[in-house]
Amino acid sequence: MRRKTDGESGVVAGLSGGVDSAVAALRLVEAGRRVVGVTLRTCRESEAEEAAVAAARSTADKLGIEHRVIEGSGLFARTVLAEALRVAGHGGTPSVCPVCNARVKLALLAEVADELGGWALATGHYARVEFVEREARLLRGRVRERDQSYFLAALPGRLLERLVTPLGEEDKAAVRAAAVRGGLEVARRPASMDLCPALAGPLVEALRREAPRLLQAGPIRDRRGRELGTHRGLFHYTLGQRRGLGLGGGSGEPLYVTGKLLAENVLVVGPEESLWSRGLVVEPVEAGPPPGGRLWCQPRRNHPGAPIELLCESEGLWRTRFLAPQRALTPGQFAVFYRRGAAGDEVVGAGTIHAVDAGLD
């Protein structure tokens, strides 16, 4: 499929209430595209979401474009919340932004776009979409420090081939400056790095119903089984965590979360060397053989990525081995695989981390 060129179709632009999505819409308007802004509601009675809707509406008014607010809380609960509950129920740390983009946000934008006659989709992500031999390819943003291709890595081809990313070549400073020049009220709005408000409270409520054991206090033990303290529920901890353990400084060495024993409700801690490993088992987004060639893996959103020496399929899972040990590889997080090329790093696969191979061998 060939994507329509600029001016051939309208664009449905996601407006989150932040500066990035606002400037993405601004760029489209400046390019002469017909734009409809859409803001998605994913939770009920949230002050943060109401503020975001108001900010998005202000942006649309300033740009002179239509603004729609659509309800997505039901779909969010059936997909993203359900996936987070599944991961947390197995002791993992959910990382569901890629799933939310693929199965909720972009999916609902596509429904609006279809109603308008097959319009394109746009977001404010710092990533690029290019076509090679009529196939859409997702690439890292041109400015590596701002790249957000990780968050779009779960998109199916039918959505990726319709996606426009106006900020793919830009950096944050240029985007802030463009917002100021454009007189957008969101120009000074701070970026949010908090847990998604649609997920934080509802996930705890769902755990109370479905897996209350994960919220119950229990012992903290070291690798030898010695009891060192009490945790407040395994759900509240993730691998590599050091702060908030309540162990004080008398242990003689820094201690980190190194594991969870669900059946015994035990939080396991140990020295930092216990956090390093080389192997991952990944549940791929799309079933089938993994990509070949020399690849890099980004096992969480704030990881720089590292080369791997093995990626093979076994019983529907992808087994990965890094060239060098990596710190705090965590079940439940999202892993994205890249292949380096002349145009930049291209996303060639992705999935949820199912398990971590212990040790360095």
N, C-alpha and C positions, 0 to 999 in steps of 0.2 A: 504494500500500500504506500502511495506517495502522499505525504502531508501537503495540504494546501499551502501555497505561499502567502506571504503577508498581503493582506487586502482581499484575498479570495474568500475569506470566511470570517465570521465573528469569533470572539473568544469569551468563554466563561472563566472568569478569574476568581480564584479563591481569595477572599479578604478575611484575614484572621484578626484584624485589629492592630497588627504590628506594622513596623516600618517596612519590612521586606516585601510583604504582599502588597502594600500600598504603592511602593515604587515600581513593582512589577506591573501593576495595573496602569500606573502613570506612563511607563515606557510604551505600553501597548497603545494607549490613547495618543501619545506623541507620534507613534508610527502610523496613525490613521486607522487603527483597527476598531471595529465595533466591539464594545466590551460590556458585559453584564457582570457585576460583582456579586458573589455569593458567599454568605457567612453561614457556617454550620453550627447548629446547637447540638452538643453531645451530652450535656448534663442538665438537670433541672434545678432551678432556683440557685444558681451559682452567681455570686457577685462578680467574680472574675470574668465569667462568660458574658454577663450583661454589660460590663465595661468594654469588653472586646467588641460586642455587637455595636455599641454606641460609637466606638472609634472607627469601626469599619463603615458605618453609615456616614460618619463625618467625611471619611475619605471619598466615598462614592459621590456625595454631594459636591465636594470640591472639584472632583474630576468631571462632574456632569454626566455620570453613568447611572443606569438602573442598578438598584441594590435589592437583593432578595435574601431573606433569612429562611433557611430550611431546617426542618426537624430531623435530627439523626440519632437521637438518644437511644431509640429502640434498636436500631441496627448496630450502634456502638456496643450496647449491652450484649447482644447476641454474638458478636464477633470478637471485638477487642477485649472487652471485660471477660468474656468466657475464656479466651486464650490466656489472659493474665492469670485467671483463677487456675487454669490447668497447670501452668508453669509453676506458680507459687505452691500449688498443692503437692508438687513433687520436690519442693525445697529449692527451686530455682529463683532467680531474680528476673522478673519480667522486663522485657524491652520491646514494647509493642508499637512504637511510632511507625516503623515500616509497615506493619500489618494494618494499622489504622489508616495510613495514607492509601494503601492498596485496596482495602476492602470497605472503607467507609468514606473518607474525604474525597478522593479522586473518583470513586465509584458514584457518589452522589452528585459530584460536579458533572460527570458524564451524563447522568439522567437529565439534568437541566439542559446540557448541551444538545442532547438528542431531541428534546422538546423544541428547541430553537432551530432544528434542521441540521444537526450534525456539526455543530461548532467545535472549535478546538478548545483545549483546556489549558489553564495557566496557573502556576503557583510562584511563590517568591523564593523557592529553593535555589541555592547556589550550586547548580548542576547544569549539565549540558545534554541535549538530545541531538544526535546526528544520525543521518540515514546513510547506510552503506549497503549498496546493492538492494535497495528498496526495503531494507530492514532497519527499524529504529534501534539505536544503540545508546545506552546511558553512560555518560562520561562524568568524571569528576569536574567540579567547577574549575575554571581557569586559575583562580587564586586558591592554592592548596589549603591555606589556613582557614578559609571560609567554606570549603567544600561540604555539601550536604547530600551528595549522591547516595550515601549510606541510607538515608531516610526514604529514598525512592526505590531502593533495590528490590523490593517485593512486587513492584508494579507488573501486571501482566502485559504482554505485548499489545493487546487491544487498547490499553490506556496509554502506554508509553508512546505509541505512534501518533497519538493525538496531543501530546503534551508540548507546551511551549514554556521555556524557562528564561524569561528576559534578563535575569541576573546572573546567568551562567558565566559571563565574562567579567563580572564586576567584583569589587571588594566592599566591605561594610562602610568604609569611610566615604566612598563615592555614592553609596546608596543613601547614607545620612545626608550628605550634601545635596543630593537630588531632591530629597524630601523637603529640605529647608527651602531650596529654590522654588519648589512647586507649591509652597505655602501649606503643606500638609500638617495637620495638627499632631499626627503621630510621629513627627520628626524627632521629638525628644522622648518618646515613650520608651522606657527601658525594655530590653529583651528579657523574656521570662525563661528561667532555667529550672523552674520548679516542676515537680511531678504533675502530670496532666490532671487538672481539677476534676475531669470527668472520670478519672480512674482511681485517684487516691482514696477518697471516702468510700465510694461504692465497692472497691476491691476489699477493703477491710470488712465492710458489712457482709459481702458475699462469703468471705472466709469465716466469719462468725457462724454463718448458716451451714456452709459446706465442709469446712475444715477447721473447726475451732481449736484443734490441737496446736495449730501453727501460731496461735495467739496466746498460748498458755506458757507461763513461766517454767523454767527448767534449769538444770545444771549447766555450767560452763566447765569443760574439762580440757586438760592438755592431752597430748598424744599418748602419754603414759596412763591416762585414765584418772589422773589426780583432779579432784574437784577444786576449782579456783573461785567460783562465784555463781551468780544466778543471772540467767538471761530473762528477758521479758516477752519472749515469743519468737520462734525461729524466723517468722516472716520478716521481722524488723532488721534482719542482719543479712549481709552479703559477703561473699568471699573477698578477702583483702582488707576488710574493715578493721580499723584500729581504734578509732574513737568511739565512745559510747558503750564500752564494754564494762565499765565500772570496776576494773581490776586494780586500779591504782598503779603506782610505779614501783612496787616492791618485788616484782618477779625477777628482777635482774636483767631482763632483756625485753624489748618491745614484743608484744604478742598481737597476732592478727587472727581474724576468723579464717580458718582453713578448711572447715567442713561442717556438715550438719548430719546428725544421726536421727532421722525422722522417727523411727520406731521407738527410740528411747528418749526423744525430745531433748537431745544433747547438742549443745553448740561446742564445736571443737576449735581450739585455738592453738597456735604454735608460732615459731619464729618465722621470719620472712622467707628463709630458704624453702619453707614448706609450700610456698605459694607458686613456685615456678614449675612449669610443665611444658610439654611440646605437642601434645596430641589433643585433638578435638573430634567429637562425633556430632555431626550436624544433621538435623532434619531439613532437607531442602524444601524450598518453596514450591518447586516444580519437580515431580518425580522424573527419574531418568538418570542417565550417566552424567557424571560431573564433567566440566570442561577440562580439556587437556592443555598441555603446555606449561610454561613457567608462570606461576600465579603468585599474587600477594593476597593475604587475608587480613581483614580488619574485624577483629572479634568483638568489638564494642564501639560505641559512637565516638568516644574520645581517644581511641587508640590510633597511632600513626600508620598502622599496617605493617606487616612483616612477611617476608618470602616464605613459601612452603615448599617442601620437597616431595610431598605425596598428597594426592587427593583421589581416593578410590571409593567405589560403591560396595556396600555390603548390607544386604537385607533392607534395601530402601534408604539406607543412611549413607552419608558421605564421611569418610574417615580421613582426617587431615593431620599432617605432621609438619611442624614448623622447622625451619633450618636451625633456629636458635630458640632456647627456652623463652617463654613469655610469662608475664606475671599475672596472677589472679584471673585466669581464664574461668568463666563462670557460666554454669548451666542456666538456660533461660534467656541469655543475651543473644543478640542477633549477629551473625557472622556474614560478612560480605566478601566475595572473592573478586579480585580485579586482575585484568591482563594489561600490561603496559604496551602502548603502541605509539605511533608517531603523533596521533591526535591527543594523546593523554591516556590516563588510566580508565579502562572500560569495565563496567560491571558485567561479569559473566556468570554469576551465580550467587545464591544467598540462602540462608536458612537459620533456624533457631538451634542454638547449641544444646544438644541432648545430654552430653556427658563430656567429662574431661579425663583424659588418660593421666593417671597419677605418675608423678616422678618425672625424671628427665631421660630415661632410657627408652 
